[in-house]
Amino acid sequence: MKILLILFCLTAGTTAYTSAFPPDTTRQATTGVADSLHYLLPQVTVRAKPAQETGKISTLPMEEVGRGFLLRNNSTGFVQTLASLPGVSSMNIGAGFSKPVIRGLGFNRVAVVDRGIVQQNQQWGADHGLEIDQYDVDNVRLHKGPMSLFYGSDAMGGVIEILPPRLPENDLFWGDATLMGKSNNNLLGTSVMASLKRGNFFYRGRATVQSYADFRIPADTIDYLSWKMPVYGRRMKNTAGREVNLSFSAAYMGEKFESRLHLSDIYGKNGYFPGAHGMPSLSRLVPDGSLRNVEMPYATSNHFKWILNNRWRLSPGAAIDLDLGFQQNLREEMSPFHTHYGNQQPPVDDGDLELRFRLKTYSANVRLLLDEEKRWSKTFGFSAEAQHNRVGGYSFLLPDFERYSGGAFWLNRVEVTEHFLLMGGIRFDAGRLRVEEYYDDVLAEYLILQGVAMEEAGFYALRSAALRSSYGDLSGSAGFAWMPSAHHTLKMNVGKSFRYPGVNELASNGLHHGAFRHEQGNSALQPEKGYQLDMDYRFRGEQFRLALNPFLGWFSNYIYLEPTGSWSILPHAGQIYRYRQAEAWMTGGEALVEWLPTERWHLSSALEYVYNQNSRDHYPLPFSPPTVITTDVTYTGDGRGALTQYILQLEHRGVMAQDRIAKNESRTPGTSLWNLSAHLHWRINGRQVVVDFQIDNLFDRAFLNHLSFYRRLNAPEPGRNGQVIVRFPF
């Protein structure tokens, strides 16, 4: 059951900052064994805290979901799966990939943390997905609100925290094979995992392979700047793709020392609809006889990562954590050589390579945890990160850059009484950024030949000026958690966060093909600063449950892209958009109501609402998600014979029209969507085989996602999609 699997209890205060060794909760011990050990193993024992220790511990709003939730709500990608949680939205580009948006904040304002290390890819791009294998994720914590105290810059809107798997106490070999198929884009895939626990050692490997075809939409035409383009067979041509994901983990779990190593290599190749990168010829839209081939334009991404987590236990209440990480993100966008200047010649090598970004990131986190067993516990921490990005291709979008940053924080947790907790901390971050100059001689020559003055031609040809920038900023958080009874929990937290401007915001100057505009950075931008108040009230009765999560936030230097009203002199570049800053505020929240009239029936309804505004011109902020009301009816029944249990669910998702839009955004009409699912447990040879059936968009409604990359083409989201996922344990 979707909503029931949202964890009600809170995370431990000193582990609010990611640790690779989170304490297990009672929920994991009772129902989460199936989640964390992949459905369902022979009887095992996991480490767990008593029930009375699990609810009293943090002032930060947080939800936790396990592997069961992720598989039952499985969608096209990891982010789209999490979008079933209230407050989380998915910024999509077709059925290929997506990126997270929390309460209307996305891009570099939401951090994804994998086993203590912040995921670093090209997350500034709307068409850049999140390179995470969702089948390799066991447990996820979702933090909504400012989290700079724990993660520094880029955590203003919230954090998606991927936790390592919880291990059994007894020696065991286990694994599973997952088969998946989806009807809309003819997806076929498999994911195989094998794990071994022997004494103090643990090993796990996983391989996931997926292939999908062009996705189907409930429309025969789409729009491009008032031009009608046909969609033959209702298939978005060249939106097929494939993924190959590999991972390996090893761990040593001793009494005084623990160490975990995780390696992963995520590869994906995704085609772009020909109209996504400019006006295509009608001949390029005609079917080519294959739904699975990927032609230009397309993008490939390869994210390699290793993470090493270590813990030394100094005493029963003290420990030192050390996290080390390395990531290399390589993204290449391929398109037949084309130029907007007549004098540009094709490159000798890699003639079809339009853009290349190679980002390397080195990370380190150190934490000292003191007096964990006492009423007043402390955590001291330090983090450091070094990045460098190298670019290539016959087009230009971003320059080479290097960034170095570090931060130190201090967190206090005081258990005033058994039912009342105070928690607060402060952090200081500092960093330096170096951006390399890029002067486009070919463009300068072209503009001068077109009669442009030399000075103006030089301005446009300087695609990126050399930039040396440094920053330092304080962030903090303070709040309380009160549990007057077993039925009620009230939390309140106020936090200050910050975000350093990205290189695209500081140094871009040129045509952004995917956005159909000329974008100019602003080297005078200051770090964003945000202040937010969060409240979390929960009531949990035997038959009725309620959760309320209102928030109020204010930004002193919100960065946004604004149309200038001036047209670029670059060919086919359109209007100039420039990054600017202004005060902004936002409010809203989430509400969840659950009713369990009997042991078998479960009804729930969730509301998501965001209201924001740019205080400079009184426009809403871009990419603001619409109001959503989701209602579920779930029935759990006992099976017969080999069928031991089944869960049936009918979901209605009402999406309101989004009429509050930023400059140059289009209004999005509302829609009403129905989804149907069945979750079946089969007992075969003493093992539990799990089969999930799901039909999304049951009535094949045509609707627009306000956060979709393809919305500017008036292309609706994928139509009806049936999927089946089968999991075989061994």
NUNUBA-218972 format. One line per 2 residues: number of its first residue (from 1); their letters; for each residue x, z, y of C-alpha. Coordinates in steps of 0.001 Angstrom, whole numbers, padded with zeros to 6 digits. Each point is the difference from the previous one (the first is absolute). Layout:
N
NUM) a) X Z Y  ...
END
This chain:
730
1) mk) 000000 000000 000000  001495 -001280 003148
3) il) -000630 002781 002460  000288 002867 -002452
5) li) 003567 -000940 -000667  001018 000698 003592
7) lf) 001905 003247 -000239  -001721 002827 001799
9) cl) 002855 002455 000102  002958 -000208 002400
11) ta) 003670 -000607 -000479  002626 002738 000132
13) gt) 001169 000659 003520  003699 -000350 -000619
15) ta) -000548 -003143 -002003  -002023 -001690 002719
17) yt) 003306 -001657 000682  000417 -002215 -003050
19) sa) 001799 001520 -002914  000702 -001656 -003302
21) fp) -000909 003255 -001693  -003511 000878 001193
23) pd) -001704 002938 -001648  -002725 -000962 -002432
25) tt) -003504 001084 000846  -002594 001372 -002334
27) rq) -001985 -003196 000365  002922 -001872 -001465
29) at) 000240 002463 -002811  -003640 -000311 -001008
31) tg) -001095 -003538 000798  003122 -001614 001324
33) va) 001926 -000164 -003260  -001929 -003154 -000779
35) ds) 000844 -001340 003452  003686 000752 000043
37) lh) 000677 -000783 -003651  -001916 -003214 -000099
39) yl) -003116 000538 -002045  000210 001705 -002385
41) lp) 002808 001529 -001894  000070 002501 -002778
43) qv) -000483 003528 001263  002774 000853 002443
45) tv) 000815 002779 002400  000870 -000492 003664
47) ra) 001338 002423 002538  -002774 001432 002134
49) kp) -000707 002732 002512  -002884 002417 -000433
51) aq) -003232 -000965 001682  000222 002693 002636
53) et) 003247 -001483 001286  -001169 -003519 000647
55) gk) -002321 000084 002955  001566 002167 002633
57) is) 003008 -001830 001028  -000026 -002619 002658
59) tl) -001577 -000647 003370  000437 -003761 -000258
61) pm) -002927 -002206 -001059  000887 -001586 -003309
63) ee) -001586 -001690 -002992  001592 -000622 -003366
65) vg) -001026 -002485 -002652  001403 -000617 -003447
67) rg) 000563 -002915 -002269  -003563 000079 -001269
69) fl) -001400 -000582 003481  002493 -002801 000669
71) lr) -000904 -001852 -003176  -003771 000462 000261
73) nn) 000040 -001267 003587  002595 -002642 -000706
75) st) -000031 -002824 002508  002258 -002912 000870
77) gf) 002810 002231 001229  001046 003587 000492
79) vq) -001300 000204 003575  -003358 -001592 -000824
81) tl) -000398 002551 -002788  000617 002882 002418
83) as) -002489 -001545 002454  -002793 001552 -002077
85) lp) 001028 003354 001523  -001772 000974 003257
87) gv) 002145 -000675 003050  002180 -002644 -001674
89) ss) -000377 -003725 000661  001825 -003027 -001297
91) mn) 001423 -002748 002202  -000227 -003014 -002292
93) ig) 001318 -003502 -000261  -002289 -001507 -002595
95) ag) 000280 001408 -003505  003788 000040 000027
97) fs) 001178 003073 001836  -001018 002612 002533
99) kp) 001268 002872 002140  -001471 003435 000770
101) vi) -001953 001045 003077  -000909 003670 000475
103) rg) -002667 000751 002598  000744 -003256 001782
105) lg) 003782 000447 000082  002186 -002314 -002064
107) fn) 003232 -002019 000013  002883 002359 000926
109) rv) -002363 002892 000736  -000636 000794 -003687
111) av) 002864 001052 -002268  000071 -000555 -003759
113) vd) 002229 002552 -001716  001156 -000668 -003549
115) rg) 001471 003075 -001723  001267 001451 003271
117) iv) 001356 -003239 001507  -001861 -001922 002717
119) qq) -000744 -003558 -001120  001673 -002477 002361
121) nq) -001004 -003637 -000124  -001149 -002479 002637
123) qw) -003089 002138 000688  -000332 -001222 003602
125) ga) -001574 -003277 -001176  -003747 -000345 -000555
127) dh) 000667 -002429 -002856  002655 002182 -001662
129) gl) -001213 001971 -002984  001140 003324 -001418
131) ei) 002382 -000524 -002932  -001308 002710 -002343
133) dq) -001001 -000404 -003665  -003305 001868 -000141
135) yd) 000226 000290 -003796  003209 002005 000436
137) vd) -001726 002620 002180  -001250 003213 -001638
139) nv) -000995 002222 002910  -000534 -000652 003705
141) rl) -000428 002381 002914  -001724 -001347 003070
143) hk) 000772 001716 003298  -002201 -001008 002935
145) gp) 001315 000830 003439  003368 000570 001694
147) ms) 002797 000643 -002495  003111 -000449 002148
149) lf) 000949 003628 -000640  000755 -000941 -003595
151) yg) 000946 -003684 000194  001108 -000739 003559
153) sd) -000886 -003318 001640  -002599 -002377 -001508
155) am) -002228 002792 -001361  -002402 000287 002931
157) gg) -003125 -001135 -001793  000638 001571 -003363
159) vi) 002016 -000179 -003188  -000616 -001413 -003461
161) ei) 002165 002090 -002280  000808 -001224 -003524
163) lp) 000940 002870 -002310  002122 -000158 -003160
165) pr) -001726 000425 -003368  -000624 003511 -001263
167) lp) 001786 000657 -003278  -001210 001685 -003200
169) en) 001717 003157 -001194  000237 -001133 -003617
171) dl) 002175 -002807 -001326  -001945 -003225 -000233
173) fw) 000213 -003770 -000155  -002947 -001781 001523
175) gd) -000954 -003140 001812  -002806 -002334 000845
177) at) -000794 -003674 000325  -002424 -001107 002685
179) lm) -001685 -003408 -000038  -001852 -001201 003078
181) gk) -002085 -003036 000833  -001981 -000964 003116
183) sn) -002475 -002823 000419  000191 -000869 003692
185) nn) 003628 -001125 000026  000432 -000316 -003791
187) ll) 002521 002835 -000022  001711 000764 -003300
189) gt) 002492 002792 -000353  001492 002727 -002102
191) sv) 001893 003212 000654  001956 001761 -002746
193) ma) 001509 003472 000268  002071 002080 -002419
195) sl) 001079 003623 000580  002137 002462 -001909
197) kr) 000325 003773 000505  002776 001685 -002025
199) gn) 001125 003452 000932  001040 000005 003632
201) ff) 000081 -003778 000287  -002703 -002514 000883
203) yr) 000054 -003807 000063  -002640 -002554 001014
205) gr) -000067 -003746 000409  -002782 -002298 001177
207) at) -000452 -003749 000335  -002971 -001597 001770
209) vq) -000692 -003738 000104  -002947 -001617 001788
211) sy) -000986 -003575 000740  -002994 -001084 002051
213) ad) -001576 -003232 001198  -001509 -001099 003321
215) fr) -002716 002468 000926  -003637 -000937 000475
217) ip) -002096 000633 003113  -003784 -000319 000470
219) ad) 000321 -002798 002567  000453 -003781 000021
221) ti) 001705 -000246 003394  002126 002129 002287
223) dy) 000854 -000322 003690  003260 -000728 001760
225) ls) -000247 -000018 003806  -003553 -001481 -000213
227) wk) 001084 -002502 -002683  -001900 000134 -003299
229) mp) 002273 -000132 -003030  -001357 -000519 -003526
231) vy) 000571 002503 -002795  -000162 -002117 -003144
233) gr) -001580 001779 -002934  -000132 003068 002264
235) rm) 003640 000623 -000878  002512 000886 002724
237) kn) 002687 -002486 -000928  003548 001234 -000584
239) ta) -000862 003714 -000040  001259 000496 -003550
241) gr) 002945 002207 -000838  001817 002119 -002544
243) ev) 001761 003341 -000272  002739 001367 -002227
245) nl) 000627 003729 000420  002581 002058 -001903
247) sf) 000794 003708 000212  002062 002614 -001821
249) sa) 000101 003780 000398  002241 002684 -001470
251) ay) -000069 003744 000565  001823 003163 -000947
253) mg) -002057 003212 000263  002113 003135 -000287
255) ek) -000697 003589 000957  002234 -000047 003086
257) fe) 000379 -003718 000638  -002336 -002982 -000157
259) sr) 000747 -003632 000692  -002172 -003141 -000039
261) lh) 001149 -003607 000315  -002451 -002818 000666
263) ls) 000827 -003722 000144  -002475 -002735 000827
265) di) 000079 -003723 000681  -003187 -001573 001370
267) yg) -000241 -003796 000265  -002936 -002024 001274
269) kn) -000707 -003600 000931  -003141 -000722 001992
271) gy) -001299 -003268 001347  -001563 -000374 003437
273) fp) -003121 -001978 000703  001261 -003123 001853
275) ga) -001999 000962 003107  001649 003413 000247
277) hg) 003095 -001470 001644  -001541 -002564 002316
279) mp) -002498 -002801 -000107  000346 -001816 -003340
281) sl) -000779 -003627 -000754  -003195 -000392 -002001
283) sr) 001993 -001576 -002814  001802 003326 -000580
285) lv) -003345 001678 -000724  -000974 -002374 -002806
287) pd) 000332 001576 -003497  003222 -000926 -001777
289) gs) -001296 000577 -003534  001479 003466 -000447
291) lr) -001298 003363 001124  003185 001916 -000864
293) nv) 002749 -002071 001586  001573 001311 003201
295) em) 001031 -002601 002537  001392 000370 003493
297) py) -000655 001948 002095  000683 003085 -002079
299) at) 001888 003274 000210  002130 001860 -002501
301) sn) 000853 003675 000238  002417 002042 -002043
303) hf) 000272 003759 000510  002743 001789 -001914
305) kw) 000172 003776 000245  001759 002948 -001549
307) il) -000879 003617 000680  001866 003115 -001121
309) nn) -001721 003407 000320  001925 003220 -000645
311) rw) -000991 003674 000097  002209 003066 -000298
313) rl) -001788 003321 -000530  002017 002679 001753
315) sp) -002378 002853 -000847  -003661 000435 -000971
317) ga) -001034 -000634 003611  002716 -002308 001285
319) ai) 001023 -003584 -000752  001867 -002960 001465
321) dl) -001420 -003518 -000268  002077 -003141 000499
323) dl) -001620 -003467 000019  002085 -003169 000211
325) gf) -001323 -003534 000182  000985 -003633 000431
327) qq) -002333 -002949 000587  000492 -003706 000452
329) nl) -002981 -002016 001124  000431 -003768 -000075
331) re) -002810 -002143 001363  000118 -003805 000210
333) em) -002666 -002299 001421  000220 -003616 -001141
335) sp) -001529 -002954 001792  001013 -003694 000209
337) fh) 002297 -000485 002954  -001960 -000525 003164
339) th) 000958 000393 003609  -001711 000330 003305
341) yg) 003009 -001506 001811  000901 -003619 -000591
343) nq) 003750 000643 000094  000129 002616 -002796
345) qp) 001653 -001225 -003189  -000785 001342 -003487
347) pv) 002534 002447 -001385  002524 -001279 -002527
349) dd) -000616 002900 -002407  -003384 001551 -000866
351) gd) -001824 -002672 001963  -003426 001478 -000789
353) le) 000919 003604 000813  -002045 000792 003096
355) lr) 000720 003750 000247  002120 002520 -001862
357) fr) 000139 003767 000525  002441 002175 -001935
359) lk) -000452 003701 000782  002265 002649 -001525
361) ty) -000810 003696 000397  002037 003085 -000969
363) sa) -001837 003354 000004  000860 003663 -000529
365) nv) -002124 003168 000185  001173 003598 -000366
367) rl) -002326 003012 -000136  000661 003712 -000345
369) ll) -003024 001958 -001247  000119 003775 000527
371) de) -002250 002891 -001037  -002530 -002199 -001832
373) ek) -001225 003024 -001918  -000580 002056 003140
375) rw) -002765 000026 002575  002301 -001501 002622
377) sk) 001829 -003061 -001308  002276 -002364 001887
379) tf) 001199 -003555 -000484  002933 -001558 001851
381) gf) 000594 -003713 -000331  002153 -002901 001160
383) sa) -000469 -003729 -000499  002089 -003052 000857
385) ea) -000582 -003730 -000269  002071 -003111 000635
387) qh) -001478 -003506 000130  001263 -003467 000625
389) nr) -001955 -003233 -000025  001377 -003536 -000276
391) vg) -002113 -003087 000671  000211 -003707 -000785
393) gy) -001996 -003222 -000233  -000631 -002949 002304
395) sf) -002597 001997 001981  000514 003217 001920
397) ll) -002233 003047 000233  002207 003122 -000034
399) pd) 003701 000548 000779  002639 001794 -002038
401) fe) -000043 003726 000645  001376 003358 -001101
403) ry) -001712 003363 000337  001332 003496 -000697
405) sg) -002153 003114 000156  000050 003641 -000971
407) ga) -002263 003002 000281  -000092 003733 -000674
409) fw) -003039 002199 -000453  -001013 003604 -000546
411) ln) -003257 000952 -001725  -001546 003481 -000289
413) rv) -002845 001045 -002255  -001531 003453 000407
415) ev) -002654 001324 -002397  -001613 002512 002337
417) te) -002461 001033 -002692  -000963 -001301 -003417
419) hf) -002567 -002243 001707  001654 -000879 003309
421) ll) 003099 -002116 000565  001951 -000968 003114
423) mg) 002380 -002919 -000074  002129 -001676 002657
425) gi) 003240 -001753 000663  002090 -002045 002382
427) rf) 002238 -003037 -000400  002511 -001919 002089
429) da) 000923 -003636 -000635  002658 -002189 001572
431) gr) 000989 -003576 -000616  001777 -003110 001216
433) lr) -000992 -003650 -000182  002231 -003033 000419
435) ve) -001609 -003447 000283  002138 -003133 -000078
437) ey) -000392 -002802 002532  -001431 -003323 -001166
439) yd) 000211 -003023 002298  -001727 -003206 -001138
441) dv) 002181 -002853 001272  -002286 -002617 -001551
443) la) -003035 001366 001832  001894 000173 003311
445) ey) 001044 -003648 -000329  -003548 -001052 -000895
447) li) -001588 001786 002963  002528 -001429 002462
449) lq) -000721 -003506 -001343  -003689 000697 000646
451) gv) 000755 000686 003658  -000014 003802 -000129
453) am) 002335 001680 002464  003242 001227 -001528
455) ee) -000708 003639 000903  -003475 -000053 -001566
457) ag) 001278 -001869 -003049  002676 002648 -000447
459) fy) -002634 002744 000145  -001989 -001507 -002864
461) al) 003134 -000929 -001965  001170 003620 000026
463) rs) -002170 000857 -002975  001483 003482 -000203
465) aa) 002169 001787 002535  002701 002417 -001100
467) lr) -001480 003484 000035  001563 003442 -000398
469) ss) -002535 002794 -000039  -000081 003667 -000945
471) yg) -002751 002572 -000227  -000689 003644 -000714
473) dl) -003327 001707 -000429  -001644 003250 -001063
475) sg) -002956 000198 -002358  -001840 002930 -001465
477) sa) -003039 001346 -001740  -001913 003283 -000144
479) gf) -003188 001073 -001680  -001871 002378 -002257
481) aw) -001868 -000043 -003308  -002785 002490 -000674
483) mp) -001786 000518 -003304  -002643 002684 000558
485) sa) -001399 -000604 -003483  000424 -002191 -003036
487) hh) -002611 -002380 001453  001316 -000520 003531
489) tl) 003271 -001271 001434  000735 -000614 003670
491) km) 003198 -001506 001314  001043 -000936 003505
493) nv) 003252 -001588 001075  001456 -001378 003232
495) gk) 002994 -002293 -000128  002285 -002037 002229
497) sf) 001513 -003199 -001347  002082 -002899 001266
499) ry) 001001 -003537 -000926  002985 -001987 001198
501) pg) -000864 -003617 000936  000704 -002636 -002630
503) vn) 002386 -002873 000533  -002904 -002461 000217
505) el) -001458 002080 002853  003316 000249 001822
507) as) 001699 -003348 -000534  -002301 -002804 -001202
509) ng) -000341 -003135 002141  -001498 -003103 -001538
511) lh) -002707 -001616 -002080  -001572 002124 -002740
513) hg) -001424 -002662 -002308  -002263 002263 -001986
515) af) -001596 001437 003155  -000201 -003310 001940
517) rh) 001554 001400 003188  003186 000581 001956
519) eq) 001047 003662 -000296  002371 001689 002419
521) gn) 001599 003363 -000559  000646 002571 002683
523) sa) 003383 001737 000028  -001351 002668 002396
525) lq) -002430 001438 -002548  000184 003740 -000526
527) pe) -000685 001858 -003265  -003656 000560 -000772
529) kg) -001119 003638 000185  -003178 001226 -001607
531) yq) -001890 003292 -000049  -002756 000622 -002524
533) ld) -002376 002784 -000998  -001287 -000045 -003592
535) md) -002648 002148 -001641  -000828 000143 -003692
537) yr) -003036 001902 -001249  -000940 000042 -003700
539) fr) -002901 001598 -001815  000031 -000053 -003788
541) ge) -003007 001257 -001871  -001157 -000539 -003549
543) qf) -002332 -002876 000879  000759 -000816 003633
545) rl) 003283 -000803 001723  000812 -000870 003586
547) al) 003170 -001120 001789  000332 -000583 003763
549) np) 003199 -001384 001582  -000368 -000574 003767
551) fl) 003016 -000826 002178  000898 -000583 003646
553) gw) 003201 -001739 001088  001729 -001132 003188
555) fs) 003004 -002305 000507  002104 000069 003140
557) ny) 001812 -003321 -000633  -002007 -002032 -002463
559) iy) 001627 -003408 -000636  -002246 -003043 -000250
561) le) 000188 -003770 000292  -001893 -001333 003019
563) pt) -000831 -003587 001000  001584 -000751 003390
565) gs) -002249 -002885 001026  003108 -002230 000356
567) ws) 000730 -002897 -002313  003360 -000485 -001604
569) il) 002061 -003087 000777  001106 -000069 -003637
571) ph) -001700 -002780 -001971  -003108 001104 -001930
573) ag) 000654 003643 000935  -003287 000711 001768
575) qi) -000509 003042 002170  002743 002558 000654
577) yr) -000626 003469 -001409  002207 002854 001216
579) yr) 000504 003505 -001400  -001123 002686 002430
581) qa) -000759 003710 000035  -002932 002080 001122
583) ea) -001689 003299 -000554  -002496 -000123 -002869
585) wm) -002248 002398 -001812  -001970 000038 -003224
587) tg) -002514 002146 -001790  -002120 -000143 -003133
589) ge) 000306 001286 -003501  -001332 -000046 -003522
591) al) -002894 001788 -001679  -000705 000307 -003720
593) ve) -003103 001399 -001673  -000301 000439 -003771
595) wl) -002970 001080 -002084  000142 000788 -003704
597) pt) -003626 000551 -001086  001014 000133 -003679
599) er) 003179 -000107 -002039  -000460 -003747 -000492
601) wh) -001087 -001222 003425  002144 -000100 003106
603) ls) -001003 -001333 003418  002309 -000266 002991
605) sa) 000045 -001512 003459  003002 -000416 002306
607) le) 000169 -000932 003687  003059 -001390 001822
609) yv) -000055 -000317 003791  002668 -000799 002607
611) yn) -000421 -000331 003759  003015 -000845 002146
613) qn) 000801 -001384 003412  002899 -001329 002036
615) sr) -000175 002095 003192  001718 -002701 002062
617) dh) -002616 -002713 -000272  -002669 001904 -001977
619) yp) 000086 -002381 -002938  -000003 001288 -003587
621) lp) 003291 -000031 -001879  000666 -003012 -002238
623) fs) -000772 000085 -003718  -002554 002800 000339
625) pp) -001899 000355 -003276  -003803 -000073 000156
627) tv) -002235 002868 -001022  -000493 000112 -003776
629) it) -002548 001920 -002096  000633 000052 -003748
631) td) -002556 001348 -002486  000634 000484 -003726
633) vt) -002264 000823 -002919  001855 000938 -003174
635) yt) -001239 000823 -003489  002177 001504 -002738
637) gd) -001202 -000281 -003574  001137 000856 -003505
639) gr) 000770 -002911 -002250  -000542 -000620 -003671
641) ga) 002497 -000748 -002709  003277 -001222 001423
643) lt) -001433 000074 003537  000592 003617 001056
645) qy) -001080 -000165 003629  -001169 -002458 002657
647) il) -000351 000151 003762  -002257 -002410 001891
649) ql) 000149 -000348 003762  -001969 -001952 002602
651) eh) 001528 -000106 003476  -001412 -001242 003284
653) rg) 002384 -000601 002877  -001620 -000497 003374
655) vm) 002403 -001389 002605  -001258 000073 003571
657) aq) 000612 -002803 002480  003164 000424 002039
659) dr) -000973 -000783 003595  002669 002163 001623
661) ia) 002956 -002369 000075  003327 -000324 001755
663) kn) 000938 -002929 002224  000008 -003296 -001906
665) es) -001648 001538 -003040  -003224 -001371 -001424
667) rt) -003053 002025 -000890  -000639 000533 -003691
669) pg) -003535 000196 -001395  -000999 002772 -002356
671) ts) -000724 -000389 -003690  -001514 001726 -003007
673) lw) 001993 -000073 -003238  -000885 001172 -003500
675) nl) 002543 000834 -002686  -000609 000866 -003651
677) sa) 002419 001612 -002459  000139 001410 -003530
679) hl) 002713 002302 -001300  000144 000275 -003817
681) hw) 002032 002354 -002202  000557 -001113 -003589
683) ri) 001600 002098 -002762  002047 -002272 -002271
685) ng) 002362 001476 -002610  000090 003278 001864
687) rq) 000933 -001654 003295  -002132 -000501 003056
689) vv) -000375 -003626 001090  -001475 -000404 003477
691) vd) -001885 -003100 001127  -001074 -000534 003612
693) fq) -002521 -002652 001024  -000605 -000634 003672
695) id) -001950 -002514 002069  000774 000004 003726
697) nl) -002284 -001717 002504  -002688 -000244 -002649
699) fd) -002226 -002380 001994  002857 -002228 001220
701) ra) -000552 000812 003662  002006 -001847 002633
703) fl) 001574 002584 002325  002922 000313 002372
705) nh) 002518 002827 -000130  000803 000969 003594
707) ls) 003574 000761 -001099  000559 -003221 -001926
709) fy) 002797 -002407 000877  -002311 -002921 -000836
711) rr) -002820 001214 002272  001247 -002200 002854
713) ln) -000835 -002960 -002272  -003515 001394 -000500
715) ap) 000862 000149 -003691  -002089 002580 -001889
717) ep) 001468 002451 -002454  000203 -000916 -003693
719) gr) -003435 -000319 -001574  -001342 001570 -003175
721) ng) 002779 001310 -002228  -000320 001319 -003513
723) qv) 002922 001814 -001558  000850 001694 -003258
725) iv) 002906 002390 -000579  000861 001237 -003478
727) rf) 002521 002789 -000635  001517 000596 -003435
729) pf) 002089 003153 -000412  002728 000256 -002593
END
